[in-house]
Amino acid sequence: MSSADATLTAPQPAGRDRVTIIEPGRHTGHGADHRRVLALAWTLALTDWRLRFYGSALGIVWTLARPFAFFGVIYLVFTEIVGLDKSVDHYGVYILLGLVTYNFFAEVTGNSVQALTIRENLLRKMYFPPAVVPLAVTITALLNLGMTMIAVLIFVLANGIFPDWSWLETIPIYLLVTIFAAGVGMLLSATYVRYRDVQPIWEVTAQLIFYATPVLYVSSKIPETARHFLLLNPLAAALTQLRTAVVDPSAPSLSTEMGGDWRILLPIAIALGTFALGFTVFRRASPRIAENL
């Protein structure tokens, strides 16, 4: 028996608290209670979210103002320089909703890349399931999304769009976006530990995804052949259906744009498949994450 094993199995003196010694690099998080993982992730996410506003009297205000500032620049360019598309009802609302949705995806994936290396001290020195880290990143982004949606709602109402039963579609739509973003985030965080080139590659890829997603334009403007291909992107599919559900009920639905009800299952399958891939890669990498940091 090794000295480490002897230390772990040696009887504890009476009257003293038991101390469990965890060898750095050996914890994997496999078999950890799901409730405990969720509780840790929620605590970590809430702490990070609160620290973001610590010492800043206008922190929450800037969180609400940031999407509007970016939207203002984009809207000015499209109205004064490029020319606003008059054929799209409430085009400004659609652009704002598209920017907020894409920024949520970008926040989850971008912050997940280095999330494990940032938490290196936790992962090396104590029993801390690695899965907590990317999950906390996603929860933090959801908290920010919730705050931003308050500003979006004000803008939507100001443009004469009022709540309707179709707005309930936003729940499964954003659930799909969250699943897709979390899957990509886990994949990026796990691979970045060993391959640091992941970060610059993803920065370029994220820009390509932005322009390939109908954020600044609507999917109906894309030629039919290319449209069916681009709408396989879960983000593009989500924004297309959001337009119908929230912005303009008369706009073509995702089913119409893709040419059939059954085809809407394709972006859903891609989102779920991405999550499964990210989860599998992360789970297999977990046992050696602490050692590779």
N, C-alpha and C positions, 0 to 999 in steps of 0.2 A: 504494500500500500504506500502511495506517495505521501509526502509530508502535507500536501494540500488536502488530500483526502482525509488524512488523519485529523487535520484541523477542523474539517467540516463535520466529522463524525465523533469527535471527542466529546465526552460528557461535560455539561456546563456546571459550574459551581453553584451550589444551592444559594438562593437568595439574590442571585444576579439575573439581570435580563438576558435573554438569549439573543445573540447577534448572529445573523446569517451572513456569511461571507460569500460574495458572488465574484467569481474570477472574471476580470474584464475580458470582453470579447467572446464570452461563452453564452451570454443570454441571447435568446432568439425571439422571444415573444410568442412562440408557438404554444398553443394550449392555454394562453392567458385568457382569463375570463373576459368575455366580450363587454360586459358591463363595466369592468374595471378599465378596459382600454378606452371605451367611450367616455367614462368619467375623467380619465387623465387627459384625453384629447380636448374635452370641453373646458377643463380647468386651464390647460395650456393656451388654448385659443382665446379664452376670455381674458386671461392675464395679458397676452400680447395685444389684444384689442384695446384694453384699458391703458396699457403703457403707451400706446400710440397717441393718446390724448393727454397723457400726464404732463402737467406743467404748461399746457397750451390752452388758454382761455377760449380760443376760437377753433380748437381742433375739430369739433363736430361740424362747425360751420364750413370749414374748408373741405370736409368730406362731402358735404352736400353741394358745395360750390364747384368742386373740381370737374364733375361731369358736365355741368352747365358751361364752364369756361371753355372746355374743349369743344363742346357742342356749338358754342357761340362762334368760334373760329371756323369750324366746318360749315355751319349754316351761312355765315357771311360769305365764304368762298362760293358756296353753291348758289346763293341768291344774287350776289353782285358780280361774280366773275364767270362762273360756269353757267349759271342760269338754273333756277329751280324747276324741277319737272312738274309742270302744272297738271299733268295727267294722273298724278299720284295724290290721292286725298291725304291730308295731314302728313305731308312728306317730312316736315320737321319733327313731328312726334315719332315717326318711324325711325328716323336717323338717330334720335336720342335713345330710343329703346334698343336699337342695334348696337350703339356704342357702349351702353351700360352692360348689355349681355356679353359682348365680346371682351370688355374690360374685366368682367368677372372671370371668364375663361382664362384670360391672360394673367390675371393675378394668381389664380390657383396654380397654373402650370409654371409660370415664371418664378414664383416663390418656392415651389417644390423642388426646383433644380438643386439648390444649395441647402435645402432645409436640414438634411441629415448632417452635413458638415458644420452647420451653425450650431447644432445641438450635440456636437462631438463630446463635450464634457459630460452631459447626461448619459449618453450611450456608453461611454467608456468606464465611468466611475460608479454607476449604480444600475440596479435592475430597472430597465426602462424599455418596454416593448417598442421597437423601432416603428411599428405601424402607427403609433400614436402621433408621430411627427407629421407625416403627410396628411393624416386625418385632421389634425389641428389646423394645418394650413387651409384646408377646404372649409372648415367651420369658420375660421376668421374671415375668409372671403365672403361667406354667406352672411355674416354679421354686417360686413361693409355693404354688401348688396342690399340688405334690408334697409340700411340707412339711406342709401342712394335712391332706392325706390320711393322713399317719401318725397324727395325732390321731383322725381319723374311723375308721380301721381299728381302733384300740384300743377306741373306743366301740362299734363294730359287734360286735367279738368279745365285749365285755363284756355285750352284750345277747343272747348266745347264737346269733348268726348266724355261721356258719363258711363258709370259702371253698368255692366250687363252680365247676364248669366254666362256668356261666352268667356268672360274673364277668368272663370274657374279653370279654363284650359291652361292658364299660365302655371298651375301647380305641376301637372305632369310634364309640361314643356321644360320648366326650369329643373325639375328632377332629372330629366334626361340630360340636360346640359351639365348638371352637377356630376352625374355618374360619368359622363364622358371626360370632363375636366379632371376628376379624381383619378380616373384610370391613366390618363396621360401623365398626371402629376406623379403617381407612384412609379410609373415606368421611368420618368426622367430622374427622379430622386435616387432610385436604385442604381441606374446606370452611371450617374454622375460620380458616384463614389469611386468607381474604377476608371472611368473614362472622362476626364475633365473637358474634353472637346465637346461634350454634350451641350454645354452652355452656349457657346457662339453658334453652334449648329441650330439650336432651338430658337435663338434670337432671330435668325434669318427665316426659319420655318414659320415662326409666329407671324412675321410680317406677310409672308406668302399666304397664310391662312386668312389673315385680315382682308386682303384684297380679293381673295377667292370666295369670300363669304359676302352675301348681299347685305352689307351694313350701310354703305353709302348709296346703294341702288337697290331696286327690288328685283326679285328673281324672274318676274315676268318679262323683264327687259333683256334677258339672256336668250340667245337662240335655243330652240327646243332641244337639239342634240346635246349641246353643252350643258343646258339646264338640268337635264336628267342626271348627268354625271356629277355636277357640282352640288346638287341637292342630296347626294349621298353623304355629304359632310353633315354630321348631326347639328352643328351650329347653323348652317345654312337652312336646314330643315326646320329648326326651332324658330328662326327669325321669320321664315315664310309663314309659318302657322301663327306666330305672334301677331303678324300684321293683320291676319284675318280675325283673330280672336279679340284683339284690343283696339287696333287702329282703325281698320276699315272692314266691316263685316261683308261688304260686297266684293272685296278683293279675292282673287283666286286662292283657294285653299292649297295646302301641301299636296293633298290627293290629286287635285286638278293639275297642279304644276308638274307632278311626277307622272301623270298619265295613268293613274289607277290606284284604287284603295290599297291593294296588296303591296304596292311599291313603297308605301310609307313605313313598312316593316324593315326595309333595308337600312336606312339611317339609324333606326332603333337598334337593329342587330349589330351595326358597326359600333355604336356607343357601348352596348353591353359587352361586345367582344373586346373592345379596347380596355374596358374596366377589368375584364377577366384576365387579359394579357398582363396588364399592369400589376394586378394583384398577384398573379402567379410568379412573375419576375421578381417582385418585391419580396414575396414569401421565400423564394429560393435563395435570394441574396441576404436575407435577414440574419442567418447564423454567423455570417462573416462581415457584416457591415461595420461593427465596432473595430475589428482588426484592420479593415481596409481604409478607415478614415485617416 
